[in-house]
Amino acid sequence: MTITFYYYILQIKSSYFLHFLLKKFLAIQGDMKMVVSFKIDSRIKEAIQKLADKENRSLSNYIVTVLMKHLEEKDIDYKTPPKPSK
């Protein structure tokens, strides 16, 4: 399965490490959508799918929503586009 990232993101305490993972796996840049692929235990995927179903969301949408809430809780600004490097 391809959702391991979700499980580990909830365990992260360090904002620096979170920034590293986001740069590596999500590469959030403005409105640009990125495809992210990772492995996950089938039991975790099934549990996340049940949560998504309860909220009438797709699995992908549920995970993105949880990640955005986590970033907001950590006061990490993911909405402001990065400044272009010179």
C-alpha positions in Angstrom: 0.0 0.0 0.0 1.1 3.6 -0.4 0.2 5.6 2.6 3.0 5.1 5.2 3.7 8.8 5.2 0.3 9.5 7.0 1.1 7.2 9.9 4.5 8.7 10.5 3.5 12.3 10.1 1.3 11.9 13.1 4.3 10.7 15.2 6.5 13.6 14.2 7.4 16.0 17.0 10.2 18.0 15.3 9.1 20.8 13.0 12.5 20.6 11.3 11.9 17.0 10.4 8.4 17.8 9.2 9.8 20.5 6.9 12.3 17.9 5.6 9.6 15.4 4.8 7.4 17.9 3.2 10.1 19.1 0.9 11.1 15.6 0.0 7.6 14.1 -0.5 5.1 16.8 -1.1 7.0 19.7 -2.6 4.2 22.1 -1.9 4.4 25.1 -4.3 1.4 27.4 -4.5 -1.5 25.6 -6.2 0.7 23.0 -7.9 -0.5 19.5 -7.1 2.0 16.7 -6.7 1.7 13.0 -6.7 3.0 11.3 -3.6 3.6 7.5 -3.4 4.7 5.5 -0.4 4.2 2.1 1.2 1.9 1.4 4.2 0.7 -1.6 6.1 -2.7 -2.8 4.8 -4.2 -2.5 8.3 -3.3 1.1 8.6 -4.7 1.8 5.1 -8.0 0.1 6.0 -8.3 2.1 9.2 -7.6 5.4 7.4 -10.1 4.4 4.7 -12.8 3.8 7.4 -12.2 7.3 8.8 -12.4 8.8 5.3 -15.6 6.9 4.6 -17.2 8.3 7.8 -16.5 11.8 6.5 -17.6 11.0 2.9 -14.2 11.8 1.6 -11.8 10.0 -0.7 -8.8 8.4 0.9 -6.5 11.0 -0.8 -8.7 13.9 0.3 -8.8 12.7 3.9 -5.1 12.3 4.1 -4.4 15.8 2.6 -7.0 17.3 5.1 -5.3 15.6 8.0 -1.9 16.8 6.9 -3.1 20.4 6.4 -4.6 20.4 10.0 -1.3 19.0 11.3 0.6 21.8 9.7 -1.7 24.4 11.1 -1.4 22.9 14.6 2.4 23.2 14.2 2.1 26.8 13.0 3.8 25.9 9.7 2.8 28.2 6.8 2.2 26.0 3.8 -0.1 28.4 2.0 2.4 31.1 1.2 4.3 30.4 -2.0 8.1 30.1 -1.5 10.2 33.1 -2.7 12.0 32.4 -5.9 15.7 31.8 -5.4 18.2 34.0 -7.2 
